[in-house]
Amino acid sequence: MIARFDEIDVNKCSCGYTQRAFVSPDNPTATLHIVEISEEAKIHYHKKLTEIYLVLEGNGAIELDGKLIPVKPLTAILIKPLCRHRAVGRMRIANVVIPAFDPKDEYFN
């Protein structure tokens, strides 16, 4: 599979705006997202998904289970299932989601 992000639609998400590559019923393995983090990013968690964030642009913090950790470009963050998280500040990130992103596996409680 090949993805060209200049051809992928931008969609609103709980973190801001995202483009999601490799989202397909025949691909359960992983997806890759480019996310523009907004100031309104919401704390959430996943029961099954693991995420790897790579900060591409901007400075801010990542909140992991209530702890704020400063981040800057080229910082990578591994987010395991059940970890309540959000990015804080305006940033652009790459997000590898394993297994493939499932919108039903996003919880806000």
Backbone as JSON, one array per atom type, in Angstrom:
{
  "sequence": "MIARFDEIDVNKCSCGYTQRAFVSPDNPTATLHIVEISEEAKIHYHKKLTEIYLVLEGNGAIELDGKLIPVKPLTAILIKPLCRHRAVGRMRIANVVIPAFDPKDEYFN",
  "N": [[0.85, -1.19, 0.0], [0.43, 2.26, -0.66], [0.51, 5.63, 0.34], [-0.46, 8.95, -0.3], [-0.21, 11.85, 1.18], [-0.96, 14.36, 0.28], [-3.2, 13.84, -1.11], [-5.11, 12.96, 0.6], [-8.06, 13.42, 2.44], [-8.73, 15.96, 4.9], [-9.84, 15.64, 8.18], [-11.92, 16.46, 10.99], [-10.99, 15.73, 14.34], [-10.64, 14.32, 17.69], [-8.34, 15.5, 18.58], [-7.79, 17.64, 16.99], [-7.21, 18.25, 13.77], [-7.01, 15.76, 11.26], [-5.29, 13.61, 8.93], [-5.68, 10.47, 7.61], [-3.93, 7.65, 6.76], [-3.95, 4.51, 5.03], [-6.32, 3.47, 5.96], [-8.52, 1.03, 5.76], [-10.82, -1.62, 5.14], [-9.53, -4.03, 4.59], [-7.09, -3.85, 5.82], [-5.88, -4.56, 8.74], [-3.61, -4.01, 10.18], [-2.0, -1.53, 10.73], [-2.22, 2.08, 10.92], [-1.35, 5.31, 9.6], [-1.19, 8.58, 10.64], [-1.34, 12.08, 10.02], [-1.43, 14.74, 12.12], [-2.84, 17.8, 13.02], [-2.54, 19.37, 15.86], [-4.84, 20.91, 18.0], [-5.7, 23.63, 20.23], [-7.82, 22.71, 21.63], [-7.63, 19.99, 22.1], [-8.72, 16.85, 23.29], [-8.7, 14.91, 26.31], [-8.3, 11.46, 26.12], [-8.62, 7.86, 25.68], [-7.6, 4.58, 24.6], [-8.75, 1.24, 24.37], [-7.66, -0.88, 22.99], [-5.81, 0.04, 21.1], [-2.43, 0.95, 20.36], [-0.42, 3.81, 20.25], [2.02, 5.7, 18.5], [3.46, 8.7, 18.74], [5.08, 11.18, 16.84], [6.57, 14.17, 17.12], [6.44, 16.67, 14.78], [6.38, 19.43, 14.2], [6.36, 22.43, 16.16], [6.01, 23.26, 19.68], [5.24, 22.0, 22.89], [3.36, 20.03, 25.1], [2.88, 16.65, 26.22], [0.25, 14.99, 27.68], [0.13, 12.38, 29.84], [-1.69, 10.1, 31.48], [-2.33, 12.13, 33.36], [0.1, 13.4, 33.84], [2.16, 15.99, 32.74], [4.42, 16.3, 30.1], [7.08, 17.96, 28.66], [7.44, 18.54, 25.14], [9.12, 18.63, 21.95], [10.03, 19.26, 18.48], [10.9, 16.2, 16.86], [10.61, 14.59, 19.06], [9.58, 11.49, 20.28], [6.77, 9.56, 21.3], [5.48, 6.85, 23.03], [2.38, 5.47, 23.38], [0.52, 3.49, 25.28], [-2.24, 1.1, 25.35], [-5.1, 2.05, 27.31], [-3.91, 4.23, 28.56], [-4.59, 7.43, 29.53], [-4.61, 10.27, 27.56], [-3.39, 13.24, 25.86], [-2.35, 15.75, 23.55], [-0.86, 18.87, 24.24], [-0.98, 22.15, 23.32], [-0.15, 23.86, 20.25], [0.69, 21.84, 17.66], [2.21, 19.81, 15.12], [1.95, 16.47, 14.32], [3.13, 13.14, 13.55], [1.39, 10.12, 13.63], [1.5, 6.85, 14.45], [-0.61, 4.16, 14.42], [-1.42, 1.2, 16.03], [-3.15, -1.81, 16.48], [-4.67, -1.1, 13.24], [-6.36, 2.05, 13.09], [-9.39, 2.39, 14.85], [-12.36, 3.93, 15.08], [-14.25, 3.31, 17.01], [-12.83, 2.6, 19.21], [-12.2, 4.68, 21.02], [-12.27, 6.56, 23.84], [-13.72, 8.76, 26.25], [-14.2, 8.99, 28.95]],
  "CA": [[0.0, 0.0, 0.0], [1.12, 3.54, -0.72], [-0.37, 6.76, 0.64], [0.01, 10.3, -0.64], [-0.97, 12.71, 2.08], [-1.53, 15.49, -0.44], [-4.45, 13.37, -1.71], [-5.97, 12.45, 1.68], [-8.92, 14.44, 3.04], [-8.53, 16.38, 6.28], [-11.06, 15.45, 8.98], [-11.91, 16.87, 12.41], [-10.83, 14.62, 15.29], [-10.61, 14.76, 19.09], [-7.08, 16.22, 18.82], [-7.7, 18.78, 16.08], [-7.51, 17.84, 12.4], [-6.17, 14.62, 10.91], [-5.33, 12.88, 7.68], [-5.42, 9.08, 8.0], [-3.52, 6.78, 5.65], [-4.05, 3.05, 5.15], [-7.59, 3.09, 6.57], [-9.18, 0.16, 4.78], [-11.31, -2.85, 5.79], [-8.61, -5.15, 4.38], [-5.83, -3.57, 6.5], [-6.01, -4.51, 10.19], [-2.27, -3.96, 10.78], [-1.6, -0.23, 11.28], [-2.51, 3.27, 10.13], [-0.46, 6.44, 9.82], [-1.96, 9.82, 10.63], [-0.71, 13.38, 10.24], [-2.42, 15.43, 12.95], [-2.64, 19.18, 13.45], [-3.08, 19.43, 17.22], [-5.44, 22.2, 18.33], [-5.73, 23.97, 21.66], [-8.99, 22.04, 22.23], [-7.43, 18.54, 22.12], [-9.42, 16.25, 24.43], [-8.14, 13.72, 26.95], [-9.0, 10.25, 25.7], [-7.8, 6.65, 25.75], [-8.01, 3.46, 23.74], [-8.64, -0.04, 25.06], [-6.9, -1.84, 22.19], [-4.82, 0.66, 20.23], [-1.18, 1.56, 20.78], [-0.07, 4.92, 19.36], [3.35, 6.29, 18.57], [3.45, 10.07, 18.25], [6.35, 11.83, 16.54], [6.34, 15.61, 16.95], [7.08, 17.19, 13.58], [6.5, 20.89, 14.31], [5.74, 23.05, 17.32], [6.43, 22.91, 21.03], [4.11, 21.89, 23.8], [3.5, 18.95, 26.08], [1.99, 15.51, 26.1], [-0.29, 14.61, 28.98], [0.0, 10.93, 29.95], [-2.26, 9.77, 32.8], [-2.3, 13.29, 34.25], [1.44, 13.99, 33.95], [2.56, 16.78, 31.57], [5.82, 16.13, 29.73], [7.39, 18.86, 27.55], [7.89, 17.92, 23.89], [9.56, 19.51, 20.87], [10.2, 18.45, 17.28], [11.66, 14.95, 16.89], [10.3, 13.81, 20.25], [8.66, 10.36, 20.03], [6.03, 9.16, 22.5], [4.76, 5.58, 22.92], [1.17, 5.54, 24.2], [-0.04, 2.14, 25.37], [-3.68, 1.04, 25.64], [-5.63, 2.47, 28.6], [-3.27, 5.46, 29.02], [-5.34, 8.64, 29.19], [-3.61, 11.14, 26.96], [-3.69, 14.31, 24.91], [-1.27, 16.69, 23.28], [-1.2, 20.21, 24.74], [-0.27, 23.15, 22.53], [-0.31, 23.72, 18.8], [1.77, 21.03, 17.11], [1.92, 18.88, 14.03], [2.57, 15.19, 14.67], [2.83, 11.9, 12.84], [0.86, 9.18, 14.61], [1.39, 5.46, 13.99], [-1.63, 3.5, 15.24], [-1.3, -0.25, 15.91], [-3.51, -2.12, 15.1], [-5.25, -0.01, 12.47], [-7.29, 2.91, 13.82], [-10.81, 2.03, 14.92], [-13.0, 5.04, 15.8], [-15.03, 2.8, 18.14], [-11.91, 2.38, 20.33], [-11.8, 5.98, 21.54], [-13.11, 6.77, 25.02], [-13.49, 10.06, 26.87], [-14.62, 9.0, 30.36]],
  "C": [[0.89, 1.24, 0.0], [0.09, 4.63, -0.42], [0.32, 8.05, 0.24], [-0.83, 11.29, 0.16], [-1.54, 13.94, 1.39], [-2.84, 15.12, -1.14], [-5.46, 12.86, -0.67], [-6.75, 13.61, 2.29], [-8.53, 14.72, 4.48], [-9.87, 16.25, 7.0], [-10.85, 15.97, 10.39], [-11.75, 15.63, 13.26], [-10.75, 15.19, 16.7], [-9.36, 15.57, 19.43], [-6.95, 17.49, 18.0], [-8.16, 18.38, 14.7], [-6.52, 16.77, 11.97], [-6.35, 14.2, 9.46], [-4.91, 11.46, 8.03], [-5.12, 8.24, 6.76], [-3.69, 5.32, 6.03], [-5.31, 2.6, 5.89], [-8.38, 2.32, 5.51], [-9.65, -1.1, 5.5], [-10.36, -4.04, 5.64], [-7.24, -4.9, 5.0], [-6.04, -3.46, 8.0], [-4.7, -4.18, 10.91], [-1.95, -2.64, 11.47], [-2.11, 0.87, 10.37], [-1.52, 4.36, 10.5], [-1.27, 7.71, 9.65], [-1.0, 11.01, 10.71], [-1.78, 14.21, 10.95], [-1.94, 16.85, 13.26], [-3.33, 19.31, 14.8], [-3.62, 20.84, 17.47], [-5.4, 22.42, 19.84], [-6.86, 23.23, 22.38], [-8.83, 20.52, 22.28], [-7.99, 17.95, 23.42], [-8.67, 15.04, 24.98], [-8.98, 12.52, 26.54], [-8.08, 9.05, 25.91], [-8.38, 5.61, 24.81], [-7.84, 2.17, 24.53], [-7.73, -1.01, 24.32], [-5.72, -1.22, 21.44], [-3.59, 1.13, 20.98], [-0.89, 2.67, 19.77], [1.38, 5.31, 19.58], [3.26, 7.67, 17.93], [4.9, 10.46, 17.93], [6.04, 13.29, 16.28], [7.14, 16.08, 15.74], [7.35, 18.68, 13.67], [5.82, 21.35, 15.59], [6.33, 22.54, 18.63], [5.2, 22.86, 21.91], [4.39, 20.81, 24.82], [2.59, 17.81, 25.67], [1.54, 15.18, 27.51], [-0.54, 13.11, 28.95], [-0.46, 10.59, 31.36], [-2.07, 10.9, 33.8], [-0.96, 13.97, 34.4], [1.79, 14.7, 32.65], [4.06, 16.64, 31.34], [6.1, 17.05, 28.54], [7.86, 18.07, 26.32], [8.27, 19.0, 22.89], [9.74, 18.65, 19.63], [11.23, 17.33, 17.46], [11.57, 14.21, 18.21], [9.31, 12.72, 19.86], [8.04, 9.92, 21.35], [5.29, 7.87, 22.2], [3.59, 5.63, 23.9], [0.49, 4.18, 24.16], [-1.55, 2.19, 25.62], [-3.96, 1.41, 27.1], [-4.97, 3.71, 29.18], [-4.11, 6.65, 28.57], [-4.34, 9.69, 28.73], [-4.22, 12.23, 26.1], [-2.41, 15.09, 24.69], [-1.76, 18.07, 23.7], [-0.34, 21.22, 23.99], [-0.47, 22.87, 21.05], [0.92, 23.01, 18.24], [1.27, 20.3, 15.87], [2.67, 17.6, 14.36], [2.28, 14.15, 13.6], [2.4, 10.92, 13.92], [0.74, 7.81, 13.95], [0.45, 4.76, 14.95], [-1.59, 2.0, 14.95], [-2.26, -0.91, 16.9], [-4.17, -0.92, 14.45], [-6.31, 0.74, 13.28], [-8.73, 2.41, 13.71], [-11.51, 3.13, 15.71], [-13.86, 4.58, 16.97], [-14.16, 2.57, 19.37], [-11.33, 3.72, 20.8], [-12.79, 6.36, 22.63], [-12.71, 8.06, 25.71], [-13.87, 10.1, 28.34], [-13.45, 8.83, 31.3]]
}
